[in-house]
Amino acid sequence: MSVRRAASASVWSTLDLALRQGVQFAVSLILARLLAPADFGVIAILAFFATFVINVVQGGLSTAIIQRQDTSAIEESSLFWVNLLASSLLGGFLLLIAPALARFYALPVLQPLMLITAAQVVLGALGAVHNALLTRELRFDRLVKAGVVSAILSGVTGITAAMNGFGVWALALQGLVSIGANSAALWLLCGWRPTAGLRFSALRSLIGFGGWVSLSSALDVLYTQGFSLLVGKLHGITDLGFYNRAYGTQLLPANLLSSVLGRVALPAFSSRTDDKEGIRRGMRLANSFGMLINAPIMIGLALLSRDIVVTLFGAKWLPAAPILSILALSGLLLPLHVINLQVLLAHGEAKLFFKIEISKKLFSVFAVAIGSLFGIVGLAWSQVLVSAVSLLFNARPAKRRFGYGLAAQFRDISGVALATAIMAAAVFALTWSVALPPLLELLVAVPLGAAVYAMAGFGLRLHSFTEALEVGRGLFAPPETV
Protein backbone atom coordinates (compact mmCIF):
# COMPACT_ATOMS: atom_id res chain seq x y z
CA MET A 1 0.00 0.00 0.00
CA SER A 2 1.40 3.41 -0.98
CA VAL A 3 1.99 6.18 1.52
CA ARG A 4 -0.45 8.35 -0.40
CA ARG A 5 -3.23 5.77 -0.25
CA ALA A 6 -2.62 5.14 3.45
CA ALA A 7 -2.65 8.88 4.11
CA SER A 8 -5.87 9.28 2.13
CA ALA A 9 -7.44 6.46 4.12
CA SER A 10 -6.25 8.15 7.30
CA VAL A 11 -8.01 11.37 6.29
CA TRP A 12 -11.31 9.60 5.66
CA SER A 13 -10.97 7.52 8.81
CA THR A 14 -10.21 10.64 10.83
CA LEU A 15 -13.21 12.39 9.32
CA ASP A 16 -15.45 9.44 10.15
CA LEU A 17 -14.36 9.19 13.77
CA ALA A 18 -14.07 12.95 14.30
CA LEU A 19 -17.61 13.62 13.07
CA ARG A 20 -19.11 10.65 14.88
CA GLN A 21 -17.32 11.16 18.17
CA GLY A 22 -17.54 14.92 17.85
CA VAL A 23 -21.32 14.74 17.63
CA GLN A 24 -21.45 12.23 20.48
CA PHE A 25 -19.24 14.44 22.63
CA ALA A 26 -21.31 17.53 21.87
CA VAL A 27 -24.40 15.58 22.91
CA SER A 28 -22.67 14.46 26.10
CA LEU A 29 -21.99 18.12 26.98
CA ILE A 30 -25.71 18.82 26.87
CA LEU A 31 -26.61 15.64 28.73
CA ALA A 32 -24.01 16.37 31.43
CA ARG A 33 -25.89 19.57 32.24
CA LEU A 34 -29.32 17.90 32.14
CA LEU A 35 -28.49 14.76 34.12
CA ALA A 36 -26.77 13.92 37.41
CA PRO A 37 -23.26 12.39 37.71
CA ALA A 38 -24.88 9.28 39.24
CA ASP A 39 -26.83 8.67 36.00
CA PHE A 40 -23.55 8.43 34.10
CA GLY A 41 -22.24 6.08 36.79
CA VAL A 42 -25.14 3.68 36.28
CA ILE A 43 -24.61 3.64 32.51
CA ALA A 44 -20.87 3.04 32.99
CA ILE A 45 -21.66 -0.24 34.76
CA LEU A 46 -23.94 -1.39 31.95
CA ALA A 47 -21.47 -0.23 29.29
CA PHE A 48 -18.93 -2.69 30.66
CA PHE A 49 -21.13 -5.66 29.77
CA ALA A 50 -22.06 -4.35 26.33
CA THR A 51 -18.44 -3.51 25.48
CA PHE A 52 -17.20 -6.86 26.77
CA VAL A 53 -19.56 -8.92 24.62
CA ILE A 54 -19.18 -6.77 21.50
CA ASN A 55 -15.38 -6.79 21.66
CA VAL A 56 -15.01 -10.45 22.57
CA VAL A 57 -17.60 -12.00 20.26
CA GLN A 58 -17.54 -9.62 17.32
CA GLY A 59 -14.12 -7.97 17.50
CA GLY A 60 -11.83 -10.98 17.18
CA LEU A 61 -13.33 -12.62 14.12
CA SER A 62 -13.94 -9.28 12.43
CA THR A 63 -10.25 -8.46 12.91
CA ALA A 64 -9.46 -11.80 11.27
CA ILE A 65 -11.33 -10.68 8.14
CA ILE A 66 -9.21 -7.53 7.91
CA GLN A 67 -5.96 -9.39 8.52
CA ARG A 68 -6.68 -12.21 6.04
CA GLN A 69 -7.31 -9.85 3.07
CA ASP A 70 -8.79 -12.68 0.91
CA THR A 71 -11.71 -14.31 2.73
CA SER A 72 -14.34 -16.18 0.73
CA ALA A 73 -18.08 -15.47 0.63
CA ILE A 74 -18.89 -18.59 2.65
CA GLU A 75 -16.35 -17.63 5.31
CA GLU A 76 -17.80 -14.15 5.62
CA SER A 77 -21.39 -15.43 5.77
CA SER A 78 -20.56 -18.10 8.31
CA LEU A 79 -18.83 -15.49 10.42
CA PHE A 80 -21.93 -13.28 10.28
CA TRP A 81 -24.23 -16.03 11.55
CA VAL A 82 -21.83 -17.17 14.25
CA ASN A 83 -21.44 -13.59 15.45
CA LEU A 84 -25.22 -13.14 15.55
CA LEU A 85 -25.82 -16.46 17.31
CA ALA A 86 -23.12 -15.95 19.93
CA SER A 87 -24.20 -12.35 20.57
CA SER A 88 -27.80 -13.43 21.03
CA LEU A 89 -26.84 -16.15 23.49
CA LEU A 90 -24.67 -13.80 25.52
CA GLY A 91 -27.38 -11.15 25.40
CA GLY A 92 -29.72 -13.68 26.97
CA PHE A 93 -27.10 -14.43 29.61
CA LEU A 94 -26.94 -10.74 30.50
CA LEU A 95 -30.68 -10.79 31.15
CA LEU A 96 -30.24 -13.76 33.48
CA ILE A 97 -27.61 -12.04 35.62
CA ALA A 98 -29.43 -8.69 35.71
CA PRO A 99 -31.32 -9.37 39.00
CA ALA A 100 -28.12 -10.38 40.81
CA LEU A 101 -26.30 -7.32 39.46
CA ALA A 102 -29.09 -5.02 40.67
CA ARG A 103 -28.90 -6.55 44.16
CA PHE A 104 -25.08 -6.34 44.23
CA TYR A 105 -25.10 -2.59 43.62
CA ALA A 106 -28.43 -1.98 45.40
CA LEU A 107 -29.68 -0.34 42.17
CA PRO A 108 -32.99 -1.90 41.05
CA VAL A 109 -32.93 0.14 37.82
CA LEU A 110 -30.04 -1.98 36.54
CA GLN A 111 -32.39 -4.93 35.93
CA PRO A 112 -34.70 -3.32 33.34
CA LEU A 113 -31.81 -1.35 31.83
CA MET A 114 -30.01 -4.62 31.08
CA LEU A 115 -32.69 -5.36 28.47
CA ILE A 116 -31.41 -2.41 26.42
CA THR A 117 -27.82 -3.56 26.91
CA ALA A 118 -28.70 -7.02 25.56
CA ALA A 119 -30.41 -5.43 22.56
CA GLN A 120 -27.29 -3.34 21.85
CA VAL A 121 -25.19 -6.49 21.70
CA VAL A 122 -27.47 -8.14 19.12
CA LEU A 123 -27.80 -5.00 16.99
CA GLY A 124 -24.02 -4.58 16.96
CA ALA A 125 -23.59 -8.11 15.59
CA LEU A 126 -25.77 -7.28 12.59
CA GLY A 127 -23.23 -4.76 11.25
CA ALA A 128 -19.93 -6.26 12.44
CA VAL A 129 -18.97 -8.03 9.19
CA HIS A 130 -20.06 -5.09 7.04
CA ASN A 131 -17.86 -2.79 9.10
CA ALA A 132 -14.89 -5.16 8.83
CA LEU A 133 -15.21 -5.47 5.05
CA LEU A 134 -15.41 -1.72 4.53
CA THR A 135 -12.41 -1.25 6.83
CA ARG A 136 -10.37 -3.84 4.93
CA GLU A 137 -11.16 -2.07 1.67
CA LEU A 138 -10.35 1.32 3.28
CA ARG A 139 -13.85 2.55 2.35
CA PHE A 140 -13.97 5.01 5.21
CA ASP A 141 -16.09 7.40 3.16
CA ARG A 142 -19.03 5.02 3.64
CA LEU A 143 -18.21 4.56 7.32
CA VAL A 144 -18.37 8.36 7.62
CA LYS A 145 -21.96 8.38 6.43
CA ALA A 146 -23.03 5.54 8.71
CA GLY A 147 -21.27 7.02 11.71
CA VAL A 148 -22.62 10.53 11.33
CA VAL A 149 -26.20 9.38 10.78
CA SER A 150 -26.15 7.16 13.86
CA ALA A 151 -24.50 9.86 16.00
CA ILE A 152 -27.10 12.48 15.05
CA LEU A 153 -30.10 10.20 15.51
CA SER A 154 -28.88 8.89 18.86
CA GLY A 155 -27.99 12.40 20.03
CA VAL A 156 -31.46 13.75 19.24
CA THR A 157 -32.99 10.75 21.02
CA GLY A 158 -30.87 11.17 24.15
CA ILE A 159 -31.38 14.92 24.48
CA THR A 160 -35.12 14.71 23.86
CA ALA A 161 -35.50 11.97 26.46
CA ALA A 162 -33.39 13.87 29.01
CA MET A 163 -35.38 17.07 28.54
CA ASN A 164 -38.56 15.10 29.18
CA GLY A 165 -37.33 13.74 32.50
CA PHE A 166 -36.26 10.23 31.48
CA GLY A 167 -33.07 10.48 33.59
CA VAL A 168 -30.71 7.55 33.16
CA TRP A 169 -33.01 6.05 30.53
CA ALA A 170 -32.07 8.91 28.21
CA LEU A 171 -28.48 7.66 28.17
CA ALA A 172 -29.59 4.06 27.65
CA LEU A 173 -31.84 4.96 24.72
CA GLN A 174 -29.07 7.05 23.18
CA GLY A 175 -26.73 4.04 23.16
CA LEU A 176 -29.39 1.74 21.73
CA VAL A 177 -30.25 4.06 18.84
CA SER A 178 -26.55 4.68 18.12
CA ILE A 179 -25.73 1.01 17.58
CA GLY A 180 -28.99 0.18 15.83
CA ALA A 181 -28.80 3.08 13.41
CA ASN A 182 -25.14 2.39 12.63
CA SER A 183 -25.82 -1.26 11.76
CA ALA A 184 -28.81 -0.28 9.61
CA ALA A 185 -26.74 2.31 7.74
CA LEU A 186 -23.95 -0.22 7.13
CA TRP A 187 -26.44 -2.58 5.52
CA LEU A 188 -27.57 0.18 3.19
CA LEU A 189 -24.06 1.37 2.31
CA CYS A 190 -22.23 -1.97 2.01
CA GLY A 191 -23.20 -4.20 -0.89
CA TRP A 192 -22.32 -7.41 0.97
CA ARG A 193 -25.13 -9.71 2.15
CA PRO A 194 -24.88 -12.98 4.08
CA THR A 195 -26.03 -16.20 2.44
CA ALA A 196 -28.48 -18.54 4.14
CA GLY A 197 -25.87 -21.16 4.93
CA LEU A 198 -23.63 -21.59 7.97
CA ARG A 199 -20.55 -23.77 7.60
CA PHE A 200 -18.46 -24.10 10.75
CA SER A 201 -15.64 -25.74 8.80
CA ALA A 202 -15.23 -22.51 6.82
CA LEU A 203 -14.33 -20.68 10.00
CA ARG A 204 -11.37 -22.81 11.04
CA SER A 205 -8.78 -20.56 9.48
CA LEU A 206 -10.40 -17.46 10.98
CA ILE A 207 -11.06 -18.87 14.45
CA GLY A 208 -7.40 -19.70 15.02
CA PHE A 209 -6.44 -16.06 14.61
CA GLY A 210 -9.67 -14.42 15.70
CA GLY A 211 -10.02 -16.57 18.80
CA TRP A 212 -6.74 -15.32 20.23
CA VAL A 213 -7.70 -11.74 19.41
CA SER A 214 -11.04 -12.27 21.16
CA LEU A 215 -9.33 -13.59 24.27
CA SER A 216 -6.97 -10.62 24.22
CA SER A 217 -9.94 -8.28 23.86
CA ALA A 218 -11.62 -9.99 26.80
CA LEU A 219 -8.60 -9.31 29.00
CA ASP A 220 -8.36 -5.72 27.85
CA VAL A 221 -12.04 -4.97 28.42
CA LEU A 222 -12.06 -6.74 31.78
CA TYR A 223 -9.25 -4.48 32.86
CA THR A 224 -10.08 -1.12 31.26
CA GLN A 225 -13.88 -1.27 31.53
CA GLY A 226 -13.78 -3.30 34.75
CA PHE A 227 -12.91 -0.05 36.48
CA SER A 228 -16.58 0.79 36.33
CA LEU A 229 -17.49 -2.25 38.39
CA LEU A 230 -14.72 -1.62 40.92
CA VAL A 231 -15.25 2.12 41.35
CA GLY A 232 -19.03 1.75 41.50
CA LYS A 233 -18.83 -0.81 44.29
CA LEU A 234 -15.97 0.64 46.35
CA HIS A 235 -16.53 4.37 45.92
CA GLY A 236 -20.17 4.77 44.90
CA ILE A 237 -22.07 5.59 41.73
CA THR A 238 -21.46 9.35 41.96
CA ASP A 239 -17.67 8.95 42.13
CA LEU A 240 -17.96 6.52 39.24
CA GLY A 241 -19.77 9.25 37.32
CA PHE A 242 -16.89 11.67 37.94
CA TYR A 243 -14.29 9.07 36.95
CA ASN A 244 -16.27 8.10 33.87
CA ARG A 245 -16.61 11.74 32.80
CA ALA A 246 -12.86 12.30 33.12
CA TYR A 247 -12.12 9.05 31.32
CA GLY A 248 -14.57 9.85 28.53
CA THR A 249 -13.08 13.31 28.03
CA GLN A 250 -9.54 11.93 27.80
CA LEU A 251 -10.78 9.08 25.63
CA LEU A 252 -12.30 11.34 22.97
CA PRO A 253 -9.01 12.46 21.37
CA ALA A 254 -7.17 9.31 22.44
CA ASN A 255 -9.77 6.94 21.00
CA LEU A 256 -10.07 9.02 17.83
CA LEU A 257 -6.35 8.80 17.17
CA SER A 258 -5.94 5.15 18.18
CA SER A 259 -8.92 4.12 16.06
CA VAL A 260 -7.54 5.92 13.00
CA LEU A 261 -4.10 4.38 13.49
CA GLY A 262 -5.54 0.93 14.09
CA ARG A 263 -7.95 1.07 11.16
CA VAL A 264 -5.28 2.05 8.68
CA ALA A 265 -2.28 0.24 10.19
CA LEU A 266 -3.70 -3.29 10.24
CA PRO A 267 -4.68 -3.52 6.56
CA ALA A 268 -1.61 -1.52 5.53
CA PHE A 269 0.90 -3.66 7.42
CA SER A 270 -0.97 -6.88 6.54
CA SER A 271 -0.34 -6.21 2.84
CA ARG A 272 3.46 -6.08 3.25
CA THR A 273 4.35 -8.65 5.92
CA ASP A 274 7.50 -9.81 4.07
CA ASP A 275 9.04 -6.35 3.78
CA LYS A 276 10.93 -5.79 7.05
CA GLU A 277 12.48 -2.51 5.95
CA GLY A 278 9.08 -1.30 4.78
CA ILE A 279 7.57 -2.26 8.15
CA ARG A 280 10.25 -0.27 9.97
CA ARG A 281 9.64 2.78 7.78
CA GLY A 282 5.90 2.43 8.23
CA MET A 283 6.19 2.13 12.00
CA ARG A 284 8.48 5.15 12.22
CA LEU A 285 6.14 7.24 10.10
CA ALA A 286 3.02 6.13 12.00
CA ASN A 287 4.63 6.66 15.41
CA SER A 288 5.85 10.13 14.44
CA PHE A 289 2.50 11.20 13.02
CA GLY A 290 0.60 9.76 15.95
CA MET A 291 2.77 11.43 18.57
CA LEU A 292 2.80 14.69 16.60
CA ILE A 293 -0.94 14.93 17.24
CA ASN A 294 -1.35 13.06 20.50
CA ALA A 295 1.43 14.53 22.65
CA PRO A 296 0.31 18.19 22.64
CA ILE A 297 -3.34 17.19 23.13
CA MET A 298 -2.64 15.00 26.17
CA ILE A 299 -0.33 17.56 27.77
CA GLY A 300 -2.88 20.27 27.07
CA LEU A 301 -5.59 18.21 28.79
CA ALA A 302 -3.32 17.68 31.79
CA LEU A 303 -2.47 21.38 32.15
CA LEU A 304 -5.94 22.80 31.46
CA SER A 305 -8.17 20.11 32.97
CA ARG A 306 -9.94 22.42 35.43
CA ASP A 307 -10.79 24.97 32.74
CA ILE A 308 -11.96 22.23 30.38
CA VAL A 309 -14.23 20.50 32.90
CA VAL A 310 -15.86 23.70 34.21
CA THR A 311 -16.34 25.17 30.74
CA LEU A 312 -17.70 22.05 29.09
CA PHE A 313 -19.70 20.34 31.82
CA GLY A 314 -20.31 22.90 34.56
CA ALA A 315 -19.04 23.42 38.08
CA LYS A 316 -20.84 20.35 39.45
CA TRP A 317 -18.34 18.19 37.54
CA LEU A 318 -15.24 19.89 39.02
CA PRO A 319 -14.15 16.76 41.01
CA ALA A 320 -13.42 15.14 37.63
CA ALA A 321 -10.68 17.68 36.81
CA PRO A 322 -7.73 16.17 38.75
CA ILE A 323 -8.66 12.72 37.44
CA LEU A 324 -8.60 14.06 33.88
CA SER A 325 -5.12 15.52 34.40
CA ILE A 326 -3.74 12.17 35.53
CA LEU A 327 -5.49 10.08 32.88
CA ALA A 328 -4.16 12.42 30.19
CA LEU A 329 -0.63 11.46 31.22
CA SER A 330 -1.53 7.78 30.93
CA GLY A 331 -2.54 8.36 27.30
CA LEU A 332 0.59 10.26 26.31
CA LEU A 333 2.32 7.36 24.52
CA LEU A 334 -0.83 5.80 23.09
CA PRO A 335 0.30 5.85 19.41
CA LEU A 336 3.32 3.68 20.23
CA HIS A 337 1.07 1.14 21.95
CA VAL A 338 -1.31 0.99 18.99
CA ILE A 339 1.28 0.71 16.23
CA ASN A 340 3.38 -1.96 17.93
CA LEU A 341 0.31 -4.12 18.55
CA GLN A 342 -1.15 -3.63 15.07
CA VAL A 343 2.11 -4.75 13.47
CA LEU A 344 1.99 -7.87 15.61
CA LEU A 345 -1.56 -8.64 14.47
CA ALA A 346 -0.70 -7.88 10.85
CA HIS A 347 1.86 -10.68 10.98
CA GLY A 348 -0.72 -13.14 12.28
CA GLU A 349 0.84 -13.34 15.74
CA ALA A 350 -2.47 -13.47 17.59
CA LYS A 351 -1.25 -16.09 20.09
CA LEU A 352 1.78 -13.98 21.01
CA PHE A 353 -0.55 -10.97 21.20
CA PHE A 354 -2.63 -12.86 23.78
CA LYS A 355 0.43 -13.85 25.82
CA ILE A 356 1.54 -10.21 25.94
CA GLU A 357 -1.94 -9.20 27.10
CA ILE A 358 -1.79 -11.73 29.94
CA SER A 359 1.59 -10.41 31.10
CA LYS A 360 0.35 -6.83 31.04
CA LYS A 361 -2.88 -7.60 32.83
CA LEU A 362 -1.15 -9.51 35.62
CA PHE A 363 0.88 -6.42 36.38
CA SER A 364 -2.15 -4.18 35.88
CA VAL A 365 -4.22 -6.05 38.46
CA PHE A 366 -1.46 -5.55 41.01
CA ALA A 367 -1.22 -1.83 40.18
CA VAL A 368 -4.98 -1.34 40.40
CA ALA A 369 -5.16 -3.17 43.73
CA ILE A 370 -2.61 -0.78 45.19
CA GLY A 371 -4.09 2.29 43.53
CA SER A 372 -7.61 1.53 44.75
CA LEU A 373 -6.41 1.99 48.34
CA PHE A 374 -6.04 5.70 47.58
CA GLY A 375 -9.46 6.34 46.05
CA ILE A 376 -10.29 7.25 42.48
CA VAL A 377 -7.21 9.52 42.24
CA GLY A 378 -5.04 6.56 43.19
CA LEU A 379 -6.74 4.46 40.54
CA ALA A 380 -6.00 7.14 37.97
CA TRP A 381 -2.30 7.19 38.90
CA SER A 382 -2.20 3.41 38.60
CA GLN A 383 -3.09 3.86 34.92
CA VAL A 384 -0.02 6.01 34.34
CA LEU A 385 2.18 3.27 35.73
CA VAL A 386 0.35 0.58 33.78
CA SER A 387 0.74 2.49 30.52
CA ALA A 388 4.50 2.84 31.00
CA VAL A 389 5.06 -0.82 31.86
CA SER A 390 2.70 -2.08 29.15
CA LEU A 391 4.71 -0.28 26.48
CA LEU A 392 7.76 -2.34 27.45
CA PHE A 393 5.79 -5.51 26.68
CA ASN A 394 4.20 -4.16 23.49
CA ALA A 395 7.47 -3.02 21.90
CA ARG A 396 9.54 -6.18 22.51
CA PRO A 397 8.37 -8.12 19.40
CA ALA A 398 9.23 -5.20 17.09
CA LYS A 399 12.80 -5.17 18.37
CA ARG A 400 13.18 -8.91 17.95
CA ARG A 401 11.57 -9.15 14.50
CA PHE A 402 12.46 -5.85 12.84
CA GLY A 403 15.29 -4.39 14.91
CA TYR A 404 13.07 -1.46 15.82
CA GLY A 405 12.80 -1.50 19.59
CA LEU A 406 11.58 1.04 22.10
CA ALA A 407 14.87 2.94 22.27
CA ALA A 408 14.86 3.51 18.51
CA GLN A 409 11.20 4.49 18.60
CA PHE A 410 11.86 7.03 21.35
CA ARG A 411 14.72 8.52 19.33
CA ASP A 412 12.40 8.99 16.37
CA ILE A 413 9.84 10.90 18.45
CA SER A 414 12.38 12.96 20.41
CA GLY A 415 11.68 16.01 18.26
CA VAL A 416 7.99 15.83 19.10
CA ALA A 417 8.88 15.52 22.78
CA LEU A 418 11.03 18.65 22.59
CA ALA A 419 8.34 20.71 20.87
CA THR A 420 5.74 19.48 23.35
CA ALA A 421 7.93 20.43 26.30
CA ILE A 422 8.37 23.95 24.92
CA MET A 423 4.63 24.24 24.43
CA ALA A 424 3.92 22.97 27.95
CA ALA A 425 6.29 25.52 29.45
CA ALA A 426 4.54 28.37 27.62
CA VAL A 427 1.04 27.23 28.66
CA PHE A 428 2.10 26.65 32.27
CA ALA A 429 3.71 30.08 32.45
CA LEU A 430 0.48 31.65 31.24
CA THR A 431 -1.81 29.82 33.66
CA TRP A 432 0.56 30.35 36.60
CA SER A 433 1.13 34.08 36.05
CA VAL A 434 -2.33 35.26 34.95
CA ALA A 435 -5.65 34.49 36.70
CA LEU A 436 -8.42 34.29 34.09
CA PRO A 437 -11.94 32.83 34.08
CA PRO A 438 -11.97 29.23 32.77
CA LEU A 439 -13.43 29.98 29.34
CA LEU A 440 -11.19 32.98 28.73
CA GLU A 441 -8.13 31.04 29.87
CA LEU A 442 -8.93 28.32 27.34
CA LEU A 443 -9.43 30.87 24.58
CA VAL A 444 -5.98 32.29 25.30
CA ALA A 445 -4.03 29.16 26.26
CA VAL A 446 -5.09 26.86 23.41
CA PRO A 447 -4.08 29.19 20.52
CA LEU A 448 -0.91 30.12 22.39
CA GLY A 449 0.03 26.48 22.88
CA ALA A 450 -0.70 25.59 19.25
CA ALA A 451 1.34 28.53 17.97
CA VAL A 452 4.33 27.79 20.21
CA TYR A 453 4.18 24.08 19.29
CA ALA A 454 4.17 24.80 15.55
CA MET A 455 6.92 27.41 15.81
CA ALA A 456 9.09 25.08 17.87
CA GLY A 457 8.62 22.18 15.47
CA PHE A 458 9.09 24.02 12.19
CA GLY A 459 11.49 26.62 13.54
CA LEU A 460 13.87 23.95 14.78
CA ARG A 461 13.19 21.92 11.62
CA LEU A 462 12.31 18.83 13.61
CA HIS A 463 12.05 15.73 11.44
CA SER A 464 8.49 14.74 12.39
CA PHE A 465 7.15 18.18 11.49
CA THR A 466 8.91 18.48 8.13
CA GLU A 467 7.95 14.92 7.20
CA ALA A 468 4.31 15.57 8.08
CA LEU A 469 4.37 18.66 5.87
CA GLU A 470 5.80 16.71 2.94
CA VAL A 471 3.21 13.93 3.23
CA GLY A 472 0.45 16.51 3.51
CA ARG A 473 1.59 18.21 0.33
CA GLY A 474 1.72 14.88 -1.46
CA LEU A 475 -1.75 13.94 -0.26
CA PHE A 476 -3.39 17.05 -1.67
CA ALA A 477 -1.27 17.30 -4.81
CA PRO A 478 -3.08 16.47 -8.06
CA PRO A 479 -2.51 12.90 -9.28
CA GLU A 480 0.17 12.36 -11.88
CA THR A 481 -1.04 11.84 -15.44
CA VAL A 482 0.49 9.39 -17.83
BELVENLIN-V415473 format. One line per field, one symbol per residue. psi: psi as a letter, one per 20 degrees, with the letter a starting at -180 (. if undefined). A space follows every 10 residues. Layout:
psi=???
This chain:
psi=pqhgghhghh gggggghggg hgghghghgg hhihrqhhgh gghhghhggg ggggggghgg hhhhgghhhl qrhhggghhg hgggghhggh ghhhhhiggh ghhgjlnhih ghhhghghhg gghhhhjggg ggghghjkmi hhhggggggh ggghgggggg gghjkichhg hghghghggg hggghhhhip iqqqriqooh hiighhhggh ghhghghggg ghgghihggg ghghiqhghh ggghggghgh hghghgghgg ggghgghghh ilhinghhgg gggggggggg hhggghgghg gghkgggggg ggirhijhii ghgggghhhh jgkghhgggh hhhghhjjlh ghgghghggg hghgggghgg hiikahhhhg hhhggggghh hgghighhgh hjkmahghhh hhjhgggghh gggggggghg hhhpoqqggh hghghghggg gggghgghhj lqghghhhgg hgghgjqqqq q.
